[in-house]
Amino acid sequence: VKSEGFLMIVLDNEKRIFTLQTRNTTYQMKADRHNILLHTYYGPRLLGGDLSCLIQYADRGFSPNPNEVGDERDYSLDTLPQEYSSCGVGDFRIPSVEFSPEDGSRLADLRYEGFALYRGKYRLEGLPAFWGGDEWETLVIRMKDDAAKMSVELYYGVLEDRDLITRAVRVVNQGTGPVRLLRCASLCLDFQQDSMDFITFDGCHTMERCPNRTPLRPGIQSVNSLRGTSSHHHNPFVILCGHEANEDYGLCYGAMLVYSGNFQAAAERTQLENNRLVLGVDPYNFCFTLAPGESFTAPEAALVCSPNGFGQMSRQFHRAMRENLIRDPYHGKRRPVLMNNWEATYFDFTADKLVEIAKGGAGLGIELFVMDDGWFGTRDTDMTGLGDWDVNEKKLPGGLEALAPRIKALGMDFGLWIEPEMVSENSRLYQEHPDWALGVPGRPQARGRSQLVLDFSRKEVRDSIYEAIRKILDSANIAYLKWDMNRSLSDVWSAALPSGRQGEVYHRYVLGVYDFLERLRRDYPDLLIEGCSGGGGRFDAGMLYYTPQIWCSDNTDAIDRLRIQYGTSFCYPVSSMGAHISVSPNEQNGRVTSLETRGVAAMSGTFGYEMDLGRCTPEERETVKKQTAFFKAHYDLIQKGDYYRLSDPFKDPCTAWEQVSEDRREALVSIVCGPTQAAVPFRRLRLKGLDPALCYAVNGEGAYPGDVLMYAGWPLPIPRGDYQSLQLYLTAL
Ligand code: GLA
């Protein structure tokens, strides 16, 4: 039964079945006769119908039965697939929500109450979320725990063409006394099917988002962050898939959290070899006290199911994020090729030196000059100055008013670095407001990079920093801001909240960051903001809603970057990955690579330079010119083309990837080889995504049928020397 006027959400009112249909997938839930909302199916698209026939019932020892089912012993919340899991009432798997009313109980027994349906996409107050118009449909399911008088609304946004289902949860206290909310996941996904693999994206500072894949074993496997940010160490994006799934084949489910703070992604394999995934804010030090009438909104989660492997899943995420999540002030226009002085100078610069460096880039196709850390307060090392957002006139006489026009005269826009969430003890700000830093009175705080974290959960703290940054932004023509964040949160305690509400600080901090970013977007709609947290420590969909690009890693080595960008690409689009060419030998690991190879790696990102181009030889300058011209000429293909991973840099001797235009008439293949060897085996690279019936010229020459390139492959040249690279530009004839 199609509900009138709705294309993606199909209702069967009588049977209380809710089916979400996307182009390639179907998602279904059903409120059963006990008002339990069962998850009946998620997978390749089906015609529909009542899929609760798939659910199996069995009496299992130690799996209790809800009171009202009497001696129906095969009915247990512990074995049935739940849409949003309860807790303390007989389901012993991972709970989704936990609340504690005044009686001190910690149960949640959710029963179906009703639904609402509307065209368009729901919004979440103060939180980043996917957006759009009538291409979306929204379903809201209302659940209730009668005893605790708590209502739980489950939000579903459906975007048909992208196979995207977004979810969010709002909990409302409908009782007469306060209730403590101790956990509130954004997503629960149950599979009554045999075991799956769990893929997470893990690493550390300078080696972020490396994929790790393991079969789920009995029990719970999880990744999380307790750092206050999404972290370098684990990403709030995970995949569940069949053991057989690979890039082009097999069923997989990607789940991301649109959030930039503590998170937990937990997957459980149960006694019946079923699987559950729960994704949301980590419950550590999380406790929101809701007064009667008050509500809490959990951040958005988004799902893509691909019946055809990881590649299709990634491409769906990329498009959905580019078109319906990332708010890009350059929308429809090309973002600038930039140069950044950080690795060229670190803290040691003056206005004249910066202008000299900018001069080195003039005439080479660079469009934006970014002044990194060290321009403000007493910031001559990373021990001081954070919080004092006024120009260091010793380094930059006349301030930004004097410097920006000098850069503009060289044909470049001007941008700068800030780290607004931080304070150095050695700063005026800290002397005046020591209590503005997170920290418990009587306990000296842990320092990270010698700095403390400002309490961004407090409005007056944000307001004061915003004022200072606003003055800077208004003092000159500033086109770009790099928003950095260089430590993890510790000593999380806010002087502004009573003892019973300290469990709100982690989340309120993130809301504070979002509020600040939203203000910047409102007051400076043309400003391009690049996110950064020691490189990729806060690379998540929440930040991408405000900052269309994020510095992918502090590691600028082209070869390490192949792995980092490969892992990142499983969820995030090329247009979001900040990538620059830096010097060789590389500053982080000493590796020597050619300028060409560094260009190939950095070009599958937002592209720029992080070095003193004035020191380049004339030949190198010619190469730089060619690189920027090539990047600009193929910008749409590189940034918006369909992305195909052609190899695995953690295993294969050569790393290759490909962007294909929507009409499949144009493609760019990038190949970077690892260390060389004698007697290199003959190798062929099979391309993907081409039209098998078209013929393509490769780098302007020949006529190669698409089917040959895809099914037989392209013979790779035999490299002489380490880390050789190659780009193949294909055009249909
Ligand atoms: C972080 C960033 C770098 C640079 C430095 C400046 O590490 O990731 O790109 O901006 O801070 O201190």
Residues whose N, C-alpha, C, O or C-beta is under 5 A from the ligand:
A	BS01	GLA	W342 D372 D373 C532 S533 G534 G535 D554
